[in-house]
């Protein structure tokens, strides 16, 4: 639109009819690097259609990653019979629907696997399961995925019961739903041929209408080669960073918007202002590339713990707020996920691992002036005994004042709990 032979190419303003301001602003905040925009489920419901319409890969990936993280939290529940089961199933079906509608393959695969333990009756009438069917009817395509989901359930029940004679009667509703979903011209894949081989001799109206030739295993061997990041693009790139003799082609405006350091360097009275290339001695190419991929909106880059170890020093040096916030959010989310998983499977090794990770978070919060992050981590450290972390390398790197404050806060928490315990037992006779 803005670089092709269209009238918009020479325009300085563009009015977007039919869009809502309250929705479009969060969408743009997911693209531009000035600060990290925190997503919510409601935001994603608004943003995903826009990301799909404008084909913004980084926003689609960001939404997918957020939904996947939420799935992990829901998967860390202690019991399958907790009170939120209906809400979680609704959320899972929403993920399945979004995964198919917006071609988010990893999201669909993970939510499909997560929903399998749930009974069909819990999701068959949910809004997004029905949308899944309606979307396929609208496009004239069979809902292969929703059909596979029903088949997988039938297969699970068959394996568990091993009663071929009773399955068609017990799960007549399942067969009816599969029959309703079934349209010609599309073939499911995966383990369904094996399933059909096992169950094709069962009785029932649906089983009698198909044979094993209806199922074929599909494989996709064509892999799309990933393009090297930061290649020259005459329509976008106008500046080059050189790190370890390798070139990274970037847009100067994005650097200026994201980093006060680059803004001063590239717009102030410095020699770099009029340069088309800038060499950065002493930097590591692999680390700097990761750092830039966290800034530029071409694609959303999924962080790992080792990446953060490399990126945080650069984000601090160049004062890139959005990357600092991105790393902060990832670290806090990972610790909360570790805590949730520990509740399901508690063991000392897991506790030690969590405490070690928490000490790293505390150190990063102190080292890079992440004030709110440090405060949250210090609160999470209160339940743990000093013995668990006093020899930890990141705890040792904390200033003495921080170590002392942790111990004092821990003692105050112990006293608070002791007082509460005495009061609940009616023995609050000690003066405080």
Secondary structure, 3 states (H helix, E strand, C coil): CCCCCCHHHHCCCCCCCCCCHHHHHHHHHCCCCCCCCCCCHHHHHHHHHHHHHCCCHHHHHHHHHHHHHHHHHHHCCCCCCCCCHHHHHHHHHHHHHHHHHCCCHHHHHHHHHHHCCCCHHHCCCCHHHHHHHHHHHHHCCCCHHHHHHHHHHHHHHHHHHCCHHHHHHHCHHHHHHHHHHCCCCCCCCCCHHHHHHHHCCCCCCCHHHCCHHHCCCCCCCCCCCCCCCCCCCCCCCCEEEEECCEEEEECHHHHHHHEHHHHHHHHCCCHHHHCCEEECCCCCHHHHHHHHHCCCCCCCCCCCHHHHHHHHHHHHHCCEHHHHHHHHHHHHHHHHHHHHHHHHCCCHHHHHHHHHHHHHHHHHHHHCCCHHHHHHHHHHHCCCCHHHCCCCHHHHCCCHHHHHHHHHHHHHHHHHHHHHHHHHHCCCCCCC
